[in-house]
């Protein structure tokens, strides 16, 4: 009796490019962090000025600096461009930690820095001025956003805001507008958290599904259309315990145990990815709790962390955040720290993570709260987080639940926004069709 030969589905090779926007070539911690804000304002000022003139008219209002605001009359509104600063009493402060006669009283970890006492300021290269008015919502604003405000100065020295304007979404390069008949699909996941993930069967099902070991013929054809897999951070660990200075030797012993456990879990991740990288290219972003630098942009995991996978050309260690192109589609995203931090700063605003992700496009900045509440590298001449390319797919990893939106920007740019859920909590990954930007979640929940 003749047996039919097994069907073979081959993945096609596609063009891949890392824009290397967040690669750090030299580390110099002697620079002041204020230079980042100056570079940010310089990079976005001209574009923001164009947006303000479109919104409020080219000749109706005069653009002035904060130092020139006092020279204007109360009935003569003007436009001021600067960087927002949100003063928050609940925000972590190293100076408060050094109080109480240097007893180093550790501040309790907060999931929300916002309060109704928050005050919003606008600052440029020269001065800072307090913003007031009912036409803006302080809770919707965060430190680090470059903004244009329309209004006038009051007698008490504050600035009454009539309206405000943000840079808006980047224009899309014409070189990336060409569409082919078949661009393939990408699979995005995050938060594997192998140190705490108890859903081992779900992980096995995920691996076997990607490698084509399970599923019907149609399912295997769909899986074969996946041209790249993106893993958005916290693959080894999804959380970490912090300790204060007391009990140093006990904590040191605990830390050594954590280091050994991390090495064991890294080996487990290497074994998990090893069969996958043999059949599909993988882009691995580090996360907040993965064994790499804590400051963003986080650099790729060292090849020694995953020695088996590092030998394959199909395995690519990426930065966090990351931006690149897959088959002429621009893909950008992070492991979630910028969005999570924004939600802490604006905790009183009932806004979904997907909405904050969309607003970072409007602010034209990947991580506006860096370096204020997100640790980052000091930079002098440029701010690496300023958006210079409009992505086709823009994601944030390690979110509590899956959410998505197909956004059409003012100039017709079409962007697929995606909140990637933690796999360790939801056992869910996201599949994106690069042709029409349709996406859908795939769950591996085992009852």
N, C-alpha and C positions, 0 to 999 in steps of 0.2 A: 504494500500500500504506500503510495507516494504521499509525502508530507509537504505541504506548501511551505516555501521558504519564508522566514520571518520578514515582516515589513520593516524597512529601515527608513527612518525620517531624519533627514540631515538639517541642522541649523545652518542658515546662510551667514556668511561673514559680512559685516557692515562696517562702514567708516566710523571710527571713534577718535575723538580729540579731547584732550584735557586742556582747558584754557589756561591752567596753572595760575589762575588769578590769586589763589590763596597760598601759594608756595612761599615759604620764608627762606630766603637765601642766606641772610645773616641776622643774627640775634644781638641786639644792642639795647640793654635795659637802662642806659644812662640818659635816654631822651625823656622829655616831659610829655605827659599825656595830653596836655592842652593843644599840642601841635596837631593831634588827630582831628580835633574839632575845627581848627583853622583850615586844615586841608579839606575837610568835609564841606565847610561853607564855601570855600573857593571853588570846589568841583561842581557844586550844585547851584551856585548863585546865579549864573547867567541863564541857565535853563529855567530856574524858578522865576526870574524876572520876566521871561517871555510868557510863562504861564500866568503871571499876575497881570500883565498887560492885556492878555486875551480875556481874562475874567473881568477885569475892572476898567478896561479902556486904556488906549495907548497914551493919551495926553491929558486925561481927566485928573489924575493924581500924580504928584511928584514923589520920586523915590529918594528917601533921605536916610542918613545913618542915625543911630540912637542919640549921638551927641548933638545932632541937629534938630531933634524932635522938639526940644524946648523953645526953639526959635519960631516954631509954627504957631499960628493962632488956634484957639479952641474950635472954631468953625471951619478950619482949613485942614481937612483930612489928608493924610499922606501914607505912603507905603514904606514899611520898614522890613528889611530882610535880615534874618539872624537864625540862631540855633536855640531851640527851646530848652529850658532847664526847669525841671520840676522838683521843687524843694519838698522833701518828705521826711518827717520826723522819725518814721518807723523804718526808714531805710538803714541797712547795716552801715556802721561807722567804726573804723578802727580807733578813732579818737575816744569814742565812748567805751570801747573795750579796755582802754588804758586808763580808765578812771578808777575811783574807789581806792586811792593810794596805791596804784599799780598792782592791784590784786588780780588783774586780768579776769574780771568776771565775764564769762562767756555769754553773749547775747543769745536768747533762744532763737532757733531757726523759725523764720516766718514764711508762710506761703502767700502773704499779702502785705505789701508795703504801703498800700493806699489808705488814706483817711480823708475826712472832709476838711481837715486843716491844711491840706496840700496847697501850695502856692506856685503859680506858673510865672516864669520869667522868660524874656527874650534877650539874648546877648549876641553882639557882633564883635568885631576886632577891637572895639574900644570900650564899650560900656555894657551894662545890664539894666533892663527896665522891667518893672512888674506889670503883668498883663491882667486886666480885669474886663468884665463885660459878660452879658448873657448870650452873646452870639457864638461863644465857644464853650465846649465842655472840657473842663480840666481833666476829668477822669479819662477822656479819650486820648489825651496827650501823654507823651513820654519824653524823658530827657534824651537829647541827641538828634531830634528831628529838625531838619532845616525847613524853615517856614517863612512865608511873607504875611504880614498882618497889615490890615487897613484900619486906620483910626486916628486918634489924636491924644495928646497928653492932657491929663486932668490937673487941677490945681495942686493935688497932693503928690504929684510926680509920677503917678502910675499911668499906664497907657490903656485907653478905652478901645477895645477891639470891636470893630463893626463887622469885620469878616476876616477870614484867613484863607491861605492858599498854599498848596504843597506842590512839589516838583512834578508829580504825575508819572505815569508809566513810561519807561524807556521806549524809544522807537525801535522797530524790529529791523535788523539788517536785511537788505535785499538778497544777500548771498544765501540766506537760510530760508528763503521763501519758496524755493523750488521743491515740489512734491513729486515723489515717484509713485508708481502704482501699488507698491508693496514696501512698507517701511519696517514691518515686523512689530513685535511687542516688547515691552520691558516689564520686568517684575520688580516691585519695590517692597521691601520689608524693613522692619526696625524692631529694636527692643527684644532680641532673642533672649538676652539675660540668662545665659546658660548656668550661671552660678545659683540662680533661684528658680529656674523654670522646671516645674514638676510635670509638664505635659510632654514627656519624652515620646509618646506614641504620635502626637501631633507633629513633632519634629521629624520623626522617621517618615511619616506620611508625606510631609513637605519635601523631604529629600528624594524619596522614591517617585513622587509626582514630577519633580523637575527633571529627574534622570530618565523618565519614561518607563519606570518599572511597574507602574500601576495605571489603571484607567483604561477606558475603552479606546477603540481606534480613533474616534473623533477627538477625544480628550488628548490623546498622544499627538495628534496633528496640531492641536491648539498649543500644546506645550512646546512643540518643535518650532513654533513661530516666535518663541521668546529669544531675542537676540542678545539681551543683556539683563543681568540681575544686579540691582542696587540694594545694598544693605546699609541702612541709615543709622548706625551707631548703637551703643550699649549692647553689643553682641555678647561680651564676656560678663559684664555686670551691669545691672540696671539701677543700683543704688549703693551707697556706702555709708557706714556709720562714722560719725565724727566724734572726736574726744577733745576735752580741754587739756590744759597743761598739768592738771593734778594726776597723780598715779602714773608717772612717766614710765617706770619700768614695767608696770602691768600693761600699759598701752603699747610699749615697745614689743613685748612678747606677743601681744594680740596682732600688731602690725606684721610681725614676721610670719605669723600663721596665715594672715590674709595674703601676703606675698606668695606663700607656697600654694595656697588655694587658687590664686589667680593664675599661676603657672599651670596648675592642673586643668583649670577651666579653659585656658588658652589652647592647651593640647586637645581638649574636647572639641573646641571650635574648629581647630585645624582638621580633625578627623571628620567633622560634620561637613566642612566645605570641600574636602579633598575629592570625593566622587563628583561633586557638582561642578567644580572648575574644570574637570576633564571633559565635560560635555557642554558647558555654557560659560561665557565670560562673566566674571563677577567683579563689581566695583564695591569696595568695602570702605565706608566712612567710619572713622572713630566716633565714639560718643563721650558724653560727659564723664562717665565712670569707667571707660576703657583705659588700658595701660598705655597712655601716651600723655603728652603735655595737656595740662588743664586749661591753659589760656587758648582763646580762639584767635585766629584760625588754627584749629588743631591739625597737627601734621600727621601723615599716614603712619599706621602701625609699623614698627620696625619688622623687617623680614624675618628676624629670628623669633618673633612671637608666633608666626605661623610658617614653620620651615617647609612643610609639605606643599602648601599652596603657593608659597613664594617662588617655587621652581617653575611654575607654569606661566606662560605669557598671557593666558586667559584670566589670570588673577591680577587685579590692579588695586593697589592701596591708594586711596584718595584722601584729600583734606576734608575738614569739616569747618565751614560750609564748603560746597563743591559746585563747580559749574563746568560744563563741557557739552559736546555735541555727540549724538548718536544718530547716525544715518541722516545728517543734516537737521535734526531736531535739537534745539538747545534745551538741555536739562539742567536745572539748578535746584538746590535745596540744602537742608542741614539736618542734623540729628535732633533738632528741636529746641536747643538752648535759647536762641533768640526769641522764639515765640513764647516759651514757658516763662522767660524773664519778663517779657512785656506784660503778660497776664499778672505777674506779681506786682509790677509797678502800677498797673491800671486795674487793680483787683476789684474796685467798686463798680466798674463798668461791666454790665452784663453782656459781654461780647464773646462770641465763639472764637476758638483758635483759628478757624478758617478765615474769619473776618480780619483778624490781626494779620494773618498771612497776606491777605489782599491789600491791607493798608501799607505793608512794607513795600509793595510795588508802587503805591501812590507816593510814599515817602522816598522812593528810589534808594532804599538802603536795606541791606540784609540784616543788620544788627544795630539798630539805633541806640539801644541802651548800653552798648559797649563804647568806652571802657567804664562807664559809670557804675553799673551793677553786674556786668559780665567781665571777668578778667580777660584781658587781651594784650597783645604785644604793643609796646609803644611805637608809634610811627611818626615820622617828621614831615615828609614831603607829600605823602599820599595816604588816603584812607582806603584800605583794600575792600571795605564792605560797601562802598558806593556802587550802585548798580550801573553798569555801562552796557549791558546787553539785556534784551528782553527775552526771557525764557519762554519756550513753548510748554514745558512742564515744570511746575514749581511746587516743591513738596516740603513738608516739615515732618520729621520722624518723631517717634516716641510720644504720640498723642494718646489720650485715653480712649478715643473712638475714631472710627473711620468717618471722613467727611470729604466732600469734593464739590467743585463748582467749575463750570466753564465760563471764564470771564472774557468779555469783549471790552477792551479799553477804548479810550476816547479816539484814538487814531486808527481803530480797527484791529489792534493786536488781539489775537485770540490766545489765551493762556489757560491751561488746565491746572487748577489749584487742587492740591491733595493733602489731607492730614493722614499720615500713615500711622495706624494704631500699633501699640506694643504687641508683639507676637506672643510674649510670655503671658499676657493677660487676655488677649482676644483670640489667639491662634488664627489670625487673619493676615493675609498679604494682599497687595493691590496689583492688578494687571492693567497696563496702559497700552492701548493701540496707538503707535506712533503715526499712523496714517490719518485717522480722524480724531485723535485725542480722546476717544471714548475710554472709560475706565470702569472697572468693577472689582469689588472685593471677592476674595476666594478664602473660604473658611475651612480650617482643618480641625474643627472642634470634634472631639470624640466623647460621646456620652457613655 
